[in-house]
């Protein structure tokens, strides 16, 4: 009897599973409609509004706003900040993820908490921390002023605040990848006489490259779009310390709506490029996993 009952229960379980998987057509259509409606209202409509407002006064006004010296300076500073922050966070993120996944040491939980700290701290507070440290009335402000070194209301302050805000992205993408790959291949390479550097580049890096690229893309997107922390440390000096998000805010506050939306369209374009790069990385990673299986 037991031998007959077990297959019966198994067949009943498969029947229930098939019933759950075969949702009614109206339910699938309703869920698809709800998802498309949410995406349309929350993503497509705002992006379309930016483009419509940016081109509301014609292409001449649009290109004049884009070609304005202050707008070009904001674009250059935004790209420069990302160009500095992303490689530094790449190094910090790889080292932090490696330490957290490959070694057991006292203070590991503290390090993990510090990696996650920028996620829980307000960006405005992050900028204020650097003002308290490097501002004229801050801990090191007098010494910096005596040596004619500018950090706050200058590019170094913007870079430091952006690094703080974007630090977790690469590390947090790599930690689960390194944990899932394990240490077997790396230990085998060491047994065969490979140096730590060679082991990393020939064994570890191929296994984590897609997670690494994904983290770099997210870090770059946040670095170019950061507003709160940069707003506190920049001083809003036109043509010098205004990044593109700050430039958009200033134009909008001055009721230069067409120019503001024109600058915002550049940020939207950067967001679309980032989204395209993210999708390409995800598709190639999926293909590679499928071929490996």
SVG drawing of the C-alpha trace seen along z (x, -y; Angstrom):
<svg xmlns="http://www.w3.org/2000/svg" viewBox="-10 -84 64 86">
<polyline fill="none" stroke="black" stroke-width="0.4" points="0.0,0.0 2.8,-2.4 4.4,-1.8 1.1,-2.7 0.4,-5.8 3.7,-7.5 3.3,-7.8 -0.3,-8.9 0.8,-11.7 3.5,-12.6 1.1,-12.7 -1.3,-14.8 1.5,-17.3 2.4,-17.6 -1.2,-18.2 -1.5,-21.0 1.8,-22.5 0.5,-22.5 -2.7,-24.1 -0.8,-26.9 1.4,-27.5 -1.5,-27.8 -3.0,-31.1 -6.2,-32.3 -5.6,-34.3 -7.5,-37.3 -5.2,-37.3 -2.0,-37.3 -3.4,-40.2 -4.4,-42.1 -0.9,-41.8 0.8,-42.8 -1.5,-45.8 -0.8,-46.9 3.0,-46.5 2.9,-48.5 0.7,-51.2 3.0,-51.6 6.0,-51.8 4.3,-54.3 3.2,-56.6 6.4,-56.4 9.1,-56.2 7.9,-56.8 5.7,-59.8 8.3,-61.8 10.9,-61.2 8.5,-62.2 7.6,-65.3 11.3,-66.3 11.8,-66.0 8.6,-67.9 9.4,-70.8 13.0,-70.9 11.9,-71.3 8.9,-73.5 10.6,-76.6 12.3,-75.0 15.6,-73.4 17.3,-76.8 16.6,-77.4 17.4,-73.8 20.9,-73.9 21.6,-77.4 20.9,-76.0 23.1,-72.9 25.9,-75.0 25.9,-77.6 29.3,-77.8 27.9,-77.1 26.1,-74.0 29.2,-72.7 31.2,-73.3 28.6,-71.4 28.8,-68.5 32.6,-68.5 32.6,-68.5 30.0,-65.7 32.0,-63.5 35.3,-64.3 33.7,-63.4 32.5,-60.1 35.9,-59.5 37.6,-59.8 35.1,-58.2 34.3,-55.0 37.9,-53.7 38.6,-54.5 35.4,-52.7 36.3,-49.8 39.5,-49.3 37.9,-49.8 34.9,-47.6 37.0,-44.7 39.3,-44.8 36.4,-45.1 34.4,-42.3 37.5,-40.1 38.2,-40.6 34.6,-40.0 34.2,-36.8 37.7,-35.2 38.8,-35.8 37.4,-35.4 38.8,-38.1 37.9,-40.1 36.0,-43.2 34.5,-41.6 30.9,-42.5 32.1,-46.1 33.6,-46.3 30.4,-45.0 28.4,-47.6 30.7,-50.4 30.3,-49.2 26.5,-49.5 26.7,-52.8 26.2,-55.2 22.9,-53.3 21.5,-54.3 22.9,-57.8 21.1,-60.7 23.2,-62.2 22.7,-65.6 24.2,-64.4 27.0,-62.8 27.9,-66.2 27.6,-67.9 30.1,-65.4 32.8,-66.8 31.8,-70.4 32.4,-69.6 35.7,-68.0 37.2,-70.3 35.1,-73.5 36.7,-76.7 35.2,-76.1 35.8,-72.4 38.4,-70.2 41.0,-70.6 39.7,-73.8 42.1,-76.2 45.1,-74.1 43.9,-73.7 43.2,-77.4 46.7,-78.2 48.2,-76.0 45.8,-77.4 44.2,-74.1 40.5,-74.1 38.4,-71.1 34.9,-72.4 33.3,-74.6 35.8,-73.0 36.3,-69.9 38.0,-67.8 35.0,-68.1 32.6,-67.1 34.7,-64.1 35.0,-63.0 31.2,-63.4 30.5,-61.4 32.9,-58.6 31.2,-58.3 27.8,-58.0 28.7,-55.6 31.1,-53.4 28.8,-50.4 27.6,-49.8 30.5,-47.7 31.3,-46.0 27.6,-45.0 27.4,-43.6 30.6,-41.5 30.0,-40.0 27.2,-37.6 29.1,-36.7 32.3,-35.9 30.3,-33.9 28.5,-31.8 31.7,-31.0 33.5,-29.8 37.3,-29.3 37.9,-25.9 39.2,-27.1 41.4,-29.7 42.9,-27.2 43.5,-24.8 45.4,-27.6 47.5,-28.2 48.4,-24.5 49.5,-24.6 51.9,-27.4 50.0,-30.4 50.8,-33.7 48.0,-35.6 47.9,-38.3 47.8,-35.7 45.1,-33.7 43.0,-36.9 43.2,-37.8 43.0,-34.3 40.6,-32.6 38.7,-35.0 38.1,-37.9 36.5,-35.7 34.0,-34.4 33.0,-37.9 33.4,-40.0 29.7,-40.5 28.9,-41.4 31.9,-43.7 30.6,-45.4 27.1,-45.7 28.5,-47.3 30.5,-49.8 27.5,-50.8 25.4,-51.4 28.2,-53.3 28.7,-55.5 25.0,-56.2 24.8,-57.3 28.0,-59.4 26.7,-61.4 23.2,-61.9 24.2,-62.6 22.5,-65.8 22.2,-65.9 25.8,-65.4 27.2,-67.4 24.8,-70.3 26.1,-70.7 29.8,-70.8 29.8,-72.5 28.9,-76.1 26.9,-76.4 29.6,-78.4 28.5,-78.9 30.9,-77.4 33.2,-75.9 31.4,-73.7 28.0,-73.1 27.5,-69.6 24.7,-68.9 22.0,-68.1 22.9,-71.3 22.8,-73.3 19.3,-72.0 18.1,-73.1 19.6,-76.6 18.0,-77.1 14.6,-75.9 14.8,-78.2 15.5,-81.1 12.4,-80.2 14.5,-79.3 12.3,-76.3 13.3,-75.5 17.0,-75.7 16.4,-73.6 14.6,-70.8 17.2,-70.9 20.0,-70.2 17.7,-67.6 17.4,-65.9 21.2,-65.3 20.7,-63.5 17.9,-61.5 20.1,-60.5 22.8,-59.4 20.2,-57.4 19.0,-55.7 22.6,-54.9 23.2,-53.4 20.0,-51.3 21.1,-50.0 24.5,-49.1 22.9,-47.3 20.6,-45.3 23.6,-44.3 25.6,-43.1 22.6,-41.1 21.9,-39.5 25.5,-38.5 25.8,-37.2 22.6,-35.1 24.0,-33.7 27.2,-32.8 25.5,-31.0 23.3,-29.2 26.2,-28.0 28.0,-26.9 25.1,-24.8"/>
</svg>
